[in-house]
Amino acid sequence: MNVTGVMNPSKVRWGNSMTSVNKSLIIYGGFDIFLHTVHNELWMYNTITDMWKLYPGPFETENTFVYSAICAVGNLVYIFGGTNPNISRDETNFLILFDISSATWKTLSPPTNEYDQNSPPPMYNSFIFYRHESLYILGGFTDYQFVDTIYKFCLKTSRWTLVPKNGPKLISTKRIFATVFQNK
């Protein structure tokens, strides 16, 4: 895989996703509003050495790199869904991982328009988190409508399930951010 270590990411970028792992800050995707360019790439910034590394994205398409959900666990970066309806109407429900140690991409759940109540629809602006060897997708938007469900992807079985909700219905007009603290 080609990796570049001298450049910096575009300074004018929106719709990108960010996370951190160990000593690195990770930026994935995004859109340059002046150049009208979708960034099919992952940047990793080492906070100790003050160096950037560029990793080309895993796909040929532009529609999956804006408003994706991202989280990191150990040396693995998980990315779900994405796109922006102002750029394209092609939301996606793909789930991929980037292995930092080997600089390789892997598709965990390919994009599909054939989904059921136990699997997430194509969407953007959702939230992803890791807990007990599973990934959880919370909220998001599809066709400009907020999705108030939680989906679980088991990393052992590679299967999606709908998580039952207890409590009030989640309502939002913006992207959701959350965290798991003390297993809650």
C-alpha positions in Angstrom: 0.0 0.0 0.0 1.3 3.5 -0.8 1.8 5.6 2.3 2.9 9.2 2.1 4.5 10.7 5.2 5.4 14.3 4.3 2.1 16.1 3.3 -0.6 17.5 5.4 -4.4 17.0 4.9 -6.5 19.7 3.3 -7.1 22.5 5.7 -10.6 23.2 4.2 -12.5 20.0 5.0 -16.0 19.3 6.3 -18.0 16.1 6.8 -14.9 14.2 7.8 -14.8 11.8 10.7 -12.2 11.8 13.5 -11.0 9.5 16.3 -7.8 8.8 18.2 -5.8 5.8 19.0 -2.7 5.5 21.1 -0.5 8.5 20.1 -2.4 9.2 16.8 -5.2 11.4 15.6 -7.1 9.8 12.7 -9.1 11.8 10.1 -11.2 9.9 7.5 -12.9 11.2 4.4 -14.5 14.6 4.1 -15.2 17.2 1.4 -13.2 20.2 0.3 -15.9 22.9 -0.4 -13.6 25.1 -2.5 -12.2 22.4 -4.7 -15.4 20.3 -4.7 -13.4 17.2 -3.9 -14.4 14.2 -1.8 -11.4 12.9 0.1 -11.1 9.1 -0.4 -8.4 8.7 2.3 -7.4 8.2 5.9 -4.9 10.5 7.5 -3.0 9.6 10.7 -1.2 12.3 12.7 1.4 11.1 15.2 1.2 13.5 18.1 4.7 12.6 19.3 6.7 13.0 16.1 4.4 15.7 14.6 4.2 13.7 11.3 1.2 13.0 9.1 0.7 9.7 7.1 -1.7 9.3 4.2 -3.5 6.0 3.5 -5.5 5.9 0.3 -9.2 4.9 0.8 -10.4 1.4 0.2 -12.9 2.1 -2.6 -13.1 3.7 -6.0 -16.4 5.6 -5.3 -16.7 9.0 -3.7 -20.0 8.5 -2.1 -18.9 6.8 1.1 -16.4 9.2 2.5 -18.5 12.1 3.9 -20.2 12.0 7.3 -19.2 8.4 8.2 -19.1 7.1 11.7 -15.7 6.2 13.1 -14.2 4.6 16.3 -10.9 2.9 17.2 -10.1 0.0 19.4 -6.5 -1.0 19.8 -4.9 -1.0 16.3 -8.3 -1.3 14.5 -10.3 1.6 13.2 -13.9 0.9 12.4 -15.9 3.0 9.9 -19.6 2.8 9.1 -21.8 4.4 6.5 -21.6 7.9 5.1 -22.3 10.4 2.4 -24.0 13.8 2.4 -27.3 14.4 0.6 -26.0 17.8 -0.5 -23.3 16.0 -2.5 -25.0 12.8 -3.4 -28.1 10.8 -2.5 -26.2 7.6 -2.3 -26.0 6.8 1.5 -24.3 3.6 2.4 -24.4 1.0 5.1 -21.0 -0.5 4.6 -18.8 -1.4 7.6 -15.1 -1.5 7.1 -12.0 -1.6 9.3 -8.5 -0.2 8.8 -5.7 -2.1 10.6 -3.1 0.4 11.7 -0.4 -2.2 12.2 -0.6 -3.7 8.7 -2.0 -0.6 6.9 -4.7 -2.7 5.4 -8.5 -2.3 4.8 -11.1 -5.0 5.3 -14.8 -5.0 4.5 -16.8 -6.4 7.5 -20.2 -5.8 6.1 -20.6 -4.8 2.4 -23.0 -2.1 1.3 -26.5 -3.3 0.4 -29.9 -1.9 -0.3 -31.4 -5.2 0.8 -31.6 -4.8 4.5 -34.2 -5.9 7.1 -35.3 -4.8 10.6 -32.1 -6.4 12.0 -29.6 -4.6 9.8 -29.1 -0.9 9.3 -30.3 1.0 6.3 -27.9 3.1 4.2 -27.3 6.2 6.3 -24.9 9.0 7.3 -24.2 11.0 10.4 -24.6 8.0 12.7 -22.6 7.2 15.8 -20.5 4.1 16.3 -19.0 2.6 19.4 -17.3 -0.7 20.5 -18.4 -2.8 23.5 -17.9 -6.4 24.4 -16.6 -7.6 20.9 -19.5 -5.8 19.1 -20.0 -2.5 17.3 -23.1 -0.5 17.9 -24.5 2.0 15.4 -26.7 4.6 17.0 -29.0 7.0 15.1 -28.2 8.6 11.8 -30.0 9.9 8.7 -31.4 8.2 5.6 -33.3 10.2 2.9 -33.1 13.2 5.2 -35.0 11.3 7.9 -33.6 10.6 11.4 -33.2 6.9 12.2 -33.8 6.4 15.9 -32.7 2.8 16.1 -29.6 1.0 17.5 -28.0 -1.8 15.6 -25.4 -4.2 16.9 -22.7 -5.9 14.7 -21.1 -8.9 16.4 -17.5 -9.1 15.4 -17.3 -12.9 16.2 -20.3 -13.9 14.0 -20.4 -10.9 11.5 -24.1 -10.6 12.1 -26.3 -7.6 12.5 -29.2 -7.4 15.1 -31.6 -4.7 16.2 -31.1 -3.6 19.8 -34.3 -3.3 21.8 -34.9 0.1 23.2 -36.1 1.0 26.7 -37.1 4.5 27.5 -38.1 7.5 25.4 -37.7 7.7 21.7 -34.5 9.4 20.5 -35.2 12.6 18.5 -32.5 14.6 16.7 -31.9 16.9 13.8 -28.1 16.7 14.1 -25.4 14.2 14.3 -25.2 12.2 17.6 -22.1 11.9 19.7 -22.0 9.7 22.8 -19.6 7.5 24.9 -19.8 4.4 27.1 -18.6 5.2 30.6 -18.4 2.6 33.4 -20.3 0.1 31.1 -23.3 2.5 30.8 
